[in-house]
Amino acid sequence: MDIRVQEAAFDLGDEARAFAARQSGMGAVVTFTGIVRDVGGRLDVMEIEHYPGMTERALTKIAQEARARWSLGDVLIVHRYGRLRADETIMMVATAARHRADAFQAAQFLMDYLKSRAPFWKKEHGRDGAAWVAARDEDEVALDRW
């Protein structure tokens, strides 16, 4: 299990290749990458804050829960913080399992958690000023299914 919260950009291809290369006896690797979106063309920067230590513990706990619920060989979570521009990679989740259903379901579970409950705070800076990003009802509904 590899959990990283970092300011630096990462290479999606390198991360996916390295994760897949570490898997032995797994029949499936699923990856998901989140990218900063600029809805409406008004975003200058997305600022992401977190509490070091607390964030890593929360992500580790949810990754352990995913491993307990599905038959996973491994989990990778990389999440960035700091100031990111539109179209930059913000995060990545990868899961490995003997069967694809476990890998897909666990990845989706992790994404739903990251979107609604992970201790990150996002502020959008744009032409109209700055505003904190509010939680969305549909993200909570997605998490409720688990």
LUMVOVO-11909 format. One record per residue (C-alpha): x, y, z; residue number from 1. Coordinates in steps of 0.001 Angstrom, whole numbers, plus 500000, padded with zeros to 6 digits. Example, Ala and Ser with C-alpha at 12.3 -4.5 7.8 and 13.67 -1.06 7.14 Angstrom:
<pts>
[pt [512300,495500,507800],1]
[pt [513670,498940,507140],2]
</pts>
This chain:
<pts>
[pt [500000,500000,500000],1]
[pt [501393,503375,498956],2]
[pt [499714,506579,500166],3]
[pt [501266,509919,499198],4]
[pt [500141,513488,499738],5]
[pt [502497,515785,497882],6]
[pt [502829,519196,496343],7]
[pt [504916,518073,493389],8]
[pt [503417,516979,490101],9]
[pt [503711,513293,489222],10]
[pt [503926,511385,485966],11]
[pt [500779,509312,485547],12]
[pt [502405,506864,483134],13]
[pt [505401,506269,485394],14]
[pt [503179,505772,488434],15]
[pt [500858,503335,486631],16]
[pt [503762,501338,485162],17]
[pt [505578,501111,488502],18]
[pt [502381,500079,490308],19]
[pt [501564,497391,487730],20]
[pt [505139,496088,487774],21]
[pt [504923,495479,491551],22]
[pt [501891,493208,491192],23]
[pt [502350,489458,491212],24]
[pt [499464,487074,490648],25]
[pt [497014,489901,490042],26]
[pt [494709,489731,487025],27]
[pt [493603,493371,487040],28]
[pt [494975,496836,487656],29]
[pt [492548,499763,487629],30]
[pt [493685,503371,487656],31]
[pt [491783,506614,487962],32]
[pt [493230,510083,487540],33]
[pt [491599,513304,488658],34]
[pt [492276,516506,486724],35]
[pt [491537,520083,487779],36]
[pt [488555,521302,485731],37]
[pt [487760,524823,484720],38]
[pt [483993,524875,484451],39]
[pt [482972,528091,482734],40]
[pt [486485,529286,481877],41]
[pt [486863,531398,485017],42]
[pt [489388,529413,487097],43]
[pt [492897,530785,487537],44]
[pt [494058,528453,490309],45]
[pt [492654,525703,492526],46]
[pt [494240,525903,495969],47]
[pt [494186,522673,497986],48]
[pt [494943,522601,501697],49]
[pt [495298,519712,504130],50]
[pt [496646,518873,507588],51]
[pt [499884,516870,507236],52]
[pt [499760,513654,509198],53]
[pt [495989,513716,509624],54]
[pt [495382,513444,505892],55]
[pt [497766,510530,505399],56]
[pt [496217,508672,508352],57]
[pt [492702,509171,506939],58]
[pt [493739,507962,503479],59]
[pt [495579,504971,504933],60]
[pt [492505,504014,506968],61]
[pt [490197,504103,503948],62]
[pt [492713,502162,501833],63]
[pt [492858,499504,504563],64]
[pt [489060,499371,504561],65]
[pt [489059,498848,500786],66]
[pt [491563,496017,501172],67]
[pt [489349,494403,503806],68]
[pt [486166,494711,501709],69]
[pt [487591,493522,498384],70]
[pt [490253,491003,497558],71]
[pt [492980,493501,496708],72]
[pt [496654,492877,496256],73]
[pt [497646,496523,496475],74]
[pt [496430,500134,496605],75]
[pt [498041,503384,495513],76]
[pt [496717,506850,496333],77]
[pt [498583,509975,495257],78]
[pt [496933,513324,496022],79]
[pt [498423,516734,495454],80]
[pt [498018,519916,497439],81]
[pt [499046,523510,496832],82]
[pt [498149,525719,493890],83]
[pt [497136,523880,490725],84]
[pt [495974,525208,487393],85]
[pt [493219,523835,485178],86]
[pt [494142,520620,483374],87]
[pt [496813,519675,485930],88]
[pt [496672,516220,487478],89]
[pt [495347,516490,491021],90]
[pt [495234,512859,492128],91]
[pt [495493,509202,491209],92]
[pt [494088,505963,492604],93]
[pt [495251,502515,491541],94]
[pt [494003,499137,492723],95]
[pt [495232,495652,491934],96]
[pt [493213,492469,492384],97]
[pt [493044,488936,491075],98]
[pt [489718,489794,489410],99]
[pt [488617,492983,487687],100]
[pt [485352,493417,489604],101]
[pt [487216,493794,492903],102]
[pt [489705,496216,491375],103]
[pt [486977,498367,489786],104]
[pt [484702,498413,492838],105]
[pt [487527,499223,495243],106]
[pt [488769,502040,492996],107]
[pt [485281,503506,492796],108]
[pt [484848,503223,496575],109]
[pt [488161,505029,497123],110]
[pt [487202,507763,494655],111]
[pt [483822,508303,496308],112]
[pt [485557,508611,499674],113]
[pt [488231,510987,498355],114]
[pt [485608,513206,496736],115]
[pt [483374,513526,499791],116]
[pt [485241,512745,503004],117]
[pt [488999,513030,502581],118]
[pt [490381,515941,504633],119]
[pt [491249,518285,501789],120]
[pt [489911,521817,501440],121]
[pt [489680,523398,498011],122]
[pt [489468,527058,497158],123]
[pt [488940,528304,493616],124]
[pt [490643,531538,492619],125]
[pt [489357,533179,489466],126]
[pt [488152,536285,487717],127]
[pt [485273,536645,490174],128]
[pt [487480,536356,493281],129]
[pt [488092,533367,495535],130]
[pt [485597,530912,497027],131]
[pt [485799,527655,498954],132]
[pt [484408,524658,497081],133]
[pt [481284,523380,498839],134]
[pt [480439,519721,499270],135]
[pt [478062,518405,496628],136]
[pt [474990,516337,497437],137]
[pt [475676,513909,494592],138]
[pt [479091,513078,496098],139]
[pt [477434,512161,499405],140]
[pt [474839,510051,497585],141]
[pt [477618,508204,495760],142]
[pt [479362,507428,499050],143]
[pt [476122,506257,500687],144]
[pt [475898,503237,498385],145]
[pt [478932,501697,500075],146]
</pts>
